[in-house]
Amino acid sequence: MQLPLNALRAFEVSARHLSFTRAALELHVTQTAVSQHVKNLEARIGAPLFRRLPRGLVLTDEGAALLPVLVQSFGRISSVLAQFGDGRVRHEREVLTVGVVGTFAVGWLMPRLQDFQQLHPFVDLRLFTHNNRVDIAGEGLDYAIRFGDGAWHGTDAEALMPSPLSPMCAPSLAAELRRPADLHGAMLLRSYRSDEWAAWFAAAGVECPVVRGAVFDSSLTMAEAVAQGAGVALLPVAMFSREVRQGRLVQPFDIATQNGSYWLARLKSKPEGAAMQAFRTWLLDAARS
């Protein structure tokens, strides 16, 4: 059976991303063109390769059987082509889509991105920030960096780093806080996780007051609010080291609570291409160092 190479390539890239839209970005064609290539391929072989769901794609048994063969075949082609010219290994540019919780993106990832891009110039990285509410399949993401316990249905998650929370505030307010009980008279800002202040006061051995401060869906905006004197917030101190160095934020007490960690997550059904493998290896090494 003779099958068109463009259709096989469209399927292979779509299967790696589980998204026609992301495949189109990598192949520099329209989403319609990718979808049509795959439909034509399915018609030629007489079997569906994907189950098309409202919020993404899932490989059928036929698709799951074909994908590793194509990945290996295209990989061998790339290896042979890499031997031409000066002999150095070359990669075709590959789109990588990563959703990152905003606090981690600004506080840790951004200062290190240049290192990744210099090491892996073949990766066309696309970053999408979120506030820890993310649909990996629906958004067509290769990876998501999230905060929590790592137990998300249908995903494989690898721990990156813990994220202990401690009160932070503007220097002017910190001057009035000499012991944890002094926080009873302060405006305590809140995240959508309602138990954080109770856990911190328990660790400090102090009764938790009624917390009435504004609720924020992002640590970034909450940190900006406290820097401008709006109150005190529980924040992941390591993610705001720049603001501490600049003198905009202060950690008045050393007491911290561990409510979760940052994790690198991907769908269990998603195969790892070269770009995903490169990013995962780099990120884990950087986090551990």
C-alpha positions as CSV (number, residue, x, y, z in Angstrom):
1,M,0.0,0.0,0.0
2,Q,1.4,3.4,-1.0
3,L,0.6,6.1,1.5
4,P,1.3,9.9,1.1
5,L,4.3,11.0,3.1
6,N,2.6,14.3,4.0
7,A,-0.4,12.5,5.5
8,L,1.8,10.2,7.5
9,R,3.7,13.2,8.8
10,A,0.5,15.0,9.6
11,F,-0.7,12.0,11.6
12,E,2.6,11.6,13.5
13,V,2.7,15.3,14.6
14,S,-1.0,15.3,15.5
15,A,-0.5,12.1,17.5
16,R,2.4,13.6,19.5
17,H,0.4,16.7,20.3
18,L,-3.0,15.1,20.4
19,S,-4.2,18.2,18.7
20,F,-4.6,19.2,15.0
21,T,-4.1,22.9,16.0
22,R,-0.7,22.3,17.6
23,A,0.3,20.0,14.7
24,A,-0.6,22.8,12.3
25,L,1.7,25.2,14.3
26,E,4.6,22.8,14.0
27,L,4.1,22.0,10.3
28,H,3.4,25.7,9.4
29,V,0.1,24.8,7.6
30,T,-3.5,25.3,8.5
31,Q,-5.5,23.2,11.0
32,T,-7.9,22.3,8.2
33,A,-5.0,21.0,6.1
34,V,-3.7,18.8,8.9
35,S,-7.2,17.4,9.6
36,Q,-7.8,16.7,5.9
37,H,-4.4,14.8,5.6
38,V,-5.4,12.6,8.5
39,K,-8.9,12.0,7.2
40,N,-7.4,11.0,3.8
41,L,-4.9,8.7,5.5
42,E,-7.7,7.0,7.5
43,A,-9.7,6.5,4.3
44,R,-6.7,4.9,2.6
45,I,-6.0,2.5,5.4
46,G,-9.7,1.9,6.2
47,A,-9.5,2.5,9.9
48,P,-9.8,5.5,12.3
49,L,-6.6,6.7,13.8
50,F,-8.1,9.1,16.3
51,R,-11.3,9.4,18.4
52,R,-12.3,13.1,18.0
53,L,-13.5,14.4,21.3
54,P,-15.0,17.8,22.1
55,R,-11.8,18.8,23.9
56,G,-9.0,17.0,22.1
57,L,-7.9,13.8,20.3
58,V,-7.4,10.3,21.6
59,L,-5.5,7.6,19.7
60,T,-7.4,4.5,18.6
61,D,-5.8,1.1,18.8
62,E,-4.8,1.5,15.2
63,G,-3.3,4.9,15.8
64,A,-1.4,3.7,18.8
65,A,0.1,0.8,16.8
66,L,1.1,3.1,13.9
67,L,2.6,6.0,15.9
68,P,5.8,4.3,17.2
69,V,6.6,3.0,13.7
70,L,6.3,6.5,12.3
71,V,8.3,8.1,15.1
72,Q,11.1,5.6,14.6
73,S,11.0,6.0,10.8
74,F,11.0,9.8,10.8
75,G,13.8,9.7,13.5
76,R,15.9,7.4,11.3
77,I,15.4,9.8,8.3
78,S,16.5,12.8,10.5
79,S,19.5,10.8,11.7
80,V,20.7,10.1,8.2
81,L,20.1,13.7,7.0
82,A,22.1,14.9,10.1
83,Q,25.1,13.1,8.6
84,F,25.1,15.4,5.6
85,G,27.0,18.7,5.5
86,D,29.3,19.2,8.5
87,G,28.1,16.1,10.3
88,R,26.6,17.8,13.3
89,V,23.3,16.5,14.5
90,R,20.4,18.7,13.4
91,H,16.8,18.6,14.5
92,E,13.8,19.8,12.5
93,R,12.2,22.7,14.5
94,E,9.5,21.3,16.7
95,V,6.7,23.2,18.4
96,L,6.4,22.6,22.2
97,T,3.4,24.0,24.0
98,V,3.7,24.4,27.8
99,G,1.1,25.8,30.2
100,V,2.8,27.3,33.3
101,V,1.2,28.5,36.5
102,G,2.0,32.3,36.4
103,T,3.9,32.4,39.7
104,F,6.4,29.8,38.6
105,A,6.7,31.3,35.2
106,V,7.7,34.7,36.4
107,G,9.5,33.7,39.6
108,W,11.6,30.8,38.4
109,L,11.2,29.8,34.7
110,M,11.7,33.1,32.9
111,P,15.2,33.9,34.3
112,R,16.3,30.4,33.0
113,L,14.6,30.2,29.6
114,Q,17.6,31.6,27.7
115,D,19.7,28.6,28.9
116,F,17.1,26.2,27.6
117,Q,16.8,27.9,24.2
118,Q,20.6,28.1,23.7
119,L,20.9,24.3,24.5
120,H,17.9,23.3,22.3
121,P,17.4,25.8,19.5
122,F,15.3,23.3,17.5
123,V,12.5,23.7,20.0
124,D,9.9,26.3,19.1
125,L,8.6,27.0,22.6
126,R,5.1,28.3,23.2
127,L,4.3,29.3,26.8
128,F,0.7,29.8,28.1
129,T,0.3,31.0,31.7
130,H,-2.6,30.0,33.9
131,N,-3.7,30.3,37.5
132,N,-3.5,26.5,38.3
133,R,-6.7,25.8,36.5
134,V,-5.7,24.1,33.2
135,D,-7.2,21.5,30.8
136,I,-4.2,19.8,29.2
137,A,-6.2,17.9,26.6
138,G,-8.6,20.7,25.8
139,E,-5.8,23.3,25.4
140,G,-3.6,21.0,23.4
141,L,-0.7,21.3,25.8
142,D,2.4,19.1,25.7
143,Y,3.1,19.8,29.3
144,A,1.6,21.7,32.2
145,I,3.5,23.0,35.2
146,R,1.1,23.1,38.1
147,F,1.0,23.6,41.9
148,G,-0.6,20.9,44.1
149,D,-0.2,17.3,45.2
150,G,0.5,15.9,41.7
151,A,-2.7,13.7,41.7
152,W,-4.5,14.8,38.6
153,H,-6.7,12.3,36.8
154,G,-5.2,11.0,33.5
155,T,-1.8,12.6,33.9
156,D,1.7,11.6,34.8
157,A,3.3,14.2,37.1
158,E,6.9,14.6,38.2
159,A,7.8,16.7,41.2
160,L,9.9,19.8,40.4
161,M,10.3,21.5,43.8
162,P,8.5,22.2,47.0
163,S,6.9,25.6,47.6
164,P,6.6,26.5,51.3
165,L,4.3,29.4,52.1
166,S,5.2,32.2,54.5
167,P,3.7,35.6,55.2
168,M,5.0,38.4,53.1
169,C,4.3,42.1,53.2
170,A,5.6,45.6,52.4
171,P,8.6,46.8,54.5
172,S,6.5,49.5,56.2
173,L,4.1,46.9,57.5
174,A,6.8,44.4,58.5
175,A,8.1,46.9,61.0
176,E,4.9,46.6,63.0
177,L,5.1,42.7,63.1
178,R,7.3,41.4,65.9
179,R,5.6,38.1,66.6
180,P,3.0,36.0,64.8
181,A,0.2,37.1,67.1
182,D,0.7,40.7,65.7
183,L,-1.0,39.4,62.5
184,H,-4.3,39.4,64.3
185,G,-4.5,43.2,63.6
186,A,-3.4,43.0,60.0
187,M,-5.4,42.7,56.8
188,L,-4.8,39.1,55.7
189,L,-5.2,38.5,52.0
190,R,-6.4,35.1,50.7
191,S,-6.0,32.7,47.8
192,Y,-8.7,30.4,46.6
193,R,-7.3,27.7,48.9
194,S,-9.2,28.7,52.0
195,D,-7.2,26.6,54.6
196,E,-3.8,28.2,54.1
197,W,-3.9,30.8,56.8
198,A,-5.4,28.2,59.3
199,A,-2.5,25.9,58.6
200,W,0.1,28.6,59.0
201,F,-1.3,29.9,62.3
202,A,-1.4,26.3,63.5
203,A,2.3,25.9,62.6
204,A,3.0,29.1,64.5
205,G,1.2,27.9,67.6
206,V,-1.2,30.9,67.4
207,E,-5.0,30.9,67.2
208,C,-6.1,31.8,63.7
209,P,-8.2,34.9,63.5
210,V,-11.2,35.4,61.2
211,V,-9.7,36.1,57.8
212,R,-11.6,38.7,55.9
213,G,-9.1,40.0,53.3
214,A,-9.7,40.0,49.6
215,V,-9.5,36.7,47.7
216,F,-7.1,36.4,44.7
217,D,-6.8,33.8,42.0
218,S,-3.1,34.5,41.4
219,S,-0.1,34.8,43.7
220,L,1.4,37.4,41.3
221,T,-1.5,39.8,41.8
222,M,-1.7,39.1,45.5
223,A,2.1,39.8,45.8
224,E,1.7,43.1,44.0
225,A,-1.2,44.1,46.3
226,V,0.8,43.5,49.4
227,A,3.9,45.3,48.0
228,Q,1.6,48.3,47.6
229,G,0.6,48.0,51.3
230,A,-2.8,46.3,51.0
231,G,-2.0,43.7,53.7
232,V,-0.2,40.5,54.4
233,A,-0.3,37.4,52.1
234,L,0.9,33.8,52.3
235,L,3.3,33.5,49.3
236,P,5.9,31.0,48.0
237,V,8.9,33.0,49.1
238,A,11.3,31.4,46.7
239,M,9.2,32.7,43.8
240,F,9.6,36.3,44.9
241,S,13.3,36.5,45.6
242,R,13.6,39.4,43.1
243,E,11.0,41.4,45.0
244,V,12.8,40.7,48.3
245,R,16.2,41.9,46.8
246,Q,14.5,45.0,45.5
247,G,13.1,45.8,48.9
248,R,9.5,45.6,47.8
249,L,8.6,42.5,49.9
250,V,9.7,41.3,53.3
251,Q,9.2,37.9,55.0
252,P,8.7,39.0,58.6
253,F,8.7,35.4,60.1
254,D,10.7,32.3,59.2
255,I,7.7,30.0,59.9
256,A,6.5,28.3,56.7
257,T,4.0,25.6,55.8
258,Q,4.1,23.1,53.0
259,N,0.8,23.0,51.1
260,G,2.0,21.6,47.8
261,S,4.8,21.5,45.2
262,Y,5.3,22.4,41.6
263,W,4.9,19.5,39.2
264,L,5.5,18.8,35.5
265,A,2.5,17.1,34.2
266,R,1.5,15.5,30.9
267,L,-1.3,13.3,29.7
268,K,-0.6,9.6,30.2
269,S,-1.8,9.0,26.6
270,K,0.6,11.5,25.1
271,P,3.8,10.2,23.5
272,E,7.0,12.2,24.1
273,G,8.7,13.6,21.0
274,A,12.2,15.1,20.9
275,A,11.1,18.5,22.1
276,M,9.2,17.2,25.0
277,Q,12.1,15.0,26.1
278,A,14.6,17.9,25.8
279,F,12.4,20.2,27.9
280,R,11.7,17.5,30.5
281,T,15.3,16.6,31.0
282,W,16.4,20.2,31.1
283,L,13.7,21.3,33.5
284,L,14.2,18.4,36.0
285,D,18.0,19.0,36.0
286,A,17.6,22.7,36.5
287,A,15.1,22.2,39.3
288,R,17.3,19.7,41.1
289,S,20.4,22.0,40.9
